[in-house]
Amino acid sequence: MADDSDGTLPEADIHDVLRNDRRRMVIELLGDADEPVTARELSEAVAARETGEDPPPRDVRQSVYISLQQTHLPKLSDLGIVEYDEQTKEVRPAEHAPAVGVYMEVVPKYGLSYAEFCGSLGVLGALLVAAAEVGVPVVSEVSASAWAVAVFGVLVASAGYRTYSQRSTLVHRLRN
């Protein structure tokens, strides 16, 4: 395993892993899994994403399965990102999966990243508070402090949801 002296995965290894679409998809798919996933299930999901067909063509599924089994899963396993049991062909997130997850921000096409969402919400909040203070019609019907509390509440709620859904939080580590 390529740990730094402090037990973390070096950034160079993380960037190397994330350079490959199939490895990124495996990490993303495992991030949503509560139970071990088989290499076959992963290969079908990856092939479906690559082709846009469900079910994907058999030859594509087979090609993805072979590349996952021979290249990608062993690499992810060696780095401690996944646990891959070659006997049962089961895959699950490992110790370094959360560290890699921090570097992955899956954003839908034309969507906002979480940082863009937070920044936009902050700008919107500031504009709403300023508009309420100067008496802009409709907006000034609600006090500036109420707008600030509402925007702050949305920000806290979204941060709480994101933190909980990342599965790499203190809450999840304490639970395990």
C-alpha positions in Angstrom: 0.0 0.0 0.0 1.4 3.5 -0.9 0.8 5.3 2.4 2.6 8.4 3.4 4.3 8.3 6.8 1.1 9.6 8.5 -1.0 6.7 7.0 -2.8 8.8 4.3 -2.8 8.1 0.6 -0.5 10.4 -1.3 -2.2 13.0 -3.5 -0.3 11.7 -6.5 -1.8 8.3 -6.1 -5.3 9.8 -5.7 -4.9 11.8 -8.9 -3.5 8.8 -10.7 -6.6 6.8 -9.7 -9.0 9.5 -10.6 -7.5 9.9 -14.1 -9.3 6.8 -15.2 -13.0 6.9 -15.9 -13.7 3.3 -15.0 -11.9 3.6 -11.6 -13.9 6.8 -10.9 -17.1 5.0 -11.7 -16.2 2.1 -9.5 -15.5 4.5 -6.6 -18.7 6.4 -7.2 -20.8 3.2 -7.5 -19.3 1.8 -4.3 -20.0 5.1 -2.5 -23.7 4.4 -2.7 -23.5 0.7 -1.8 -24.4 -0.4 1.7 -23.3 -4.0 1.0 -20.5 -5.6 -0.9 -20.9 -5.4 -4.7 -19.7 -8.1 -7.1 -17.3 -7.4 -9.9 -20.0 -8.6 -12.3 -22.5 -6.0 -10.9 -19.9 -3.3 -11.2 -19.0 -4.3 -14.7 -22.6 -4.2 -15.8 -23.1 -0.8 -14.2 -20.0 0.7 -15.7 -20.8 -0.8 -19.1 -24.3 0.6 -19.0 -22.9 4.1 -18.2 -20.3 3.9 -21.0 -22.7 2.8 -23.6 -25.9 4.5 -22.4 -27.7 1.2 -23.0 -29.4 -0.9 -20.3 -28.6 -3.7 -20.5 -25.3 -3.0 -22.2 -24.1 -5.2 -25.0 -22.5 -8.5 -23.9 -19.1 -7.8 -25.5 -18.9 -4.4 -23.7 -19.8 -6.0 -20.3 -17.2 -8.7 -20.8 -14.5 -6.1 -21.8 -15.3 -4.0 -18.7 -15.4 -7.1 -16.5 -11.9 -8.2 -17.7 -10.4 -4.7 -17.3 -11.9 -4.3 -13.8 -10.7 -7.7 -12.7 -7.2 -7.6 -14.2 -6.3 -3.9 -13.8 -8.6 -1.5 -12.0 -9.8 -3.5 -8.9 -6.3 -4.8 -8.1 -4.9 -1.2 -8.3 -7.6 0.2 -6.1 -7.1 -2.7 -3.7 -3.3 -2.2 -3.5 -3.9 1.4 -2.6 -6.5 0.6 0.1 -9.3 2.3 -1.7 -11.4 -0.9 -2.1 -11.3 -4.3 -0.6 -11.4 -6.8 -3.4 -11.9 -10.5 -2.6 -10.6 -12.4 -5.7 -12.3 -15.6 -4.6 -15.8 -14.3 -4.1 -15.3 -11.3 -6.5 -16.8 -9.0 -4.0 -15.8 -5.4 -3.7 -16.4 -2.9 -0.9 -14.9 0.5 0.1 -11.7 0.3 2.1 -9.8 2.6 4.5 -8.7 5.2 1.9 -12.1 5.4 0.0 -13.2 8.5 2.0 -9.9 10.3 1.2 -10.5 9.7 -2.6 -14.2 10.7 -2.2 -13.1 14.1 -1.1 -11.4 14.6 -4.5 -14.4 13.4 -6.4 -17.2 15.8 -6.9 -19.6 14.2 -9.2 -21.6 17.0 -10.9 -24.3 16.4 -13.4 -23.9 18.0 -16.8 -24.7 21.7 -16.4 -25.0 21.2 -12.6 -23.4 23.0 -9.7 -20.6 21.7 -7.7 -21.1 21.8 -3.9 -18.7 24.8 -3.7 -20.6 26.6 -6.4 -23.8 25.9 -4.6 -22.5 27.3 -1.3 -21.1 30.3 -3.0 -24.3 31.0 -4.9 -26.3 30.6 -1.8 -24.1 33.0 0.1 -24.4 35.6 -2.7 -28.2 35.1 -2.9 -28.4 35.5 0.9 -26.4 38.7 0.8 -28.5 40.1 -2.0 -31.8 39.2 -0.2 -30.6 40.8 3.1 -29.4 44.0 1.3 -32.7 44.1 -0.8 -34.7 43.8 2.4 -32.7 46.5 4.1 -33.1 49.1 1.3 -36.8 48.3 0.9 -37.1 46.5 -2.4 -40.8 45.6 -2.9 -41.8 42.0 -2.1 -38.4 41.2 -0.7 -38.7 43.8 2.1 -42.0 42.2 3.2 -39.7 39.8 5.1 -37.1 41.2 7.5 -33.4 41.1 6.6 -32.7 39.0 9.7 -35.4 36.5 8.6 -33.8 36.2 5.2 -30.4 35.7 6.8 -31.8 33.0 9.1 -33.5 31.2 6.2 -30.4 31.2 4.0 -28.3 30.1 6.9 -30.7 27.3 7.6 -30.6 26.1 4.0 -26.8 26.2 4.1 -26.6 24.2 7.4 -29.2 21.7 6.2 -27.3 21.1 2.9 -24.0 20.8 4.7 -25.5 18.3 7.1 -27.0 16.2 4.3 -23.7 16.3 2.4 -21.7 15.4 5.4 -23.9 12.5 6.3 -24.2 11.2 2.8 -20.3 11.2 2.3 -20.1 8.3 4.8 -16.6 9.5 5.8 -17.8 11.6 8.7 -17.2 11.4 12.4 -20.8 10.1 12.8 -20.1 7.1 10.5 -16.7 6.4 12.1 -18.3 6.4 15.5 -21.1 4.2 14.4 -18.6 1.5 13.1 
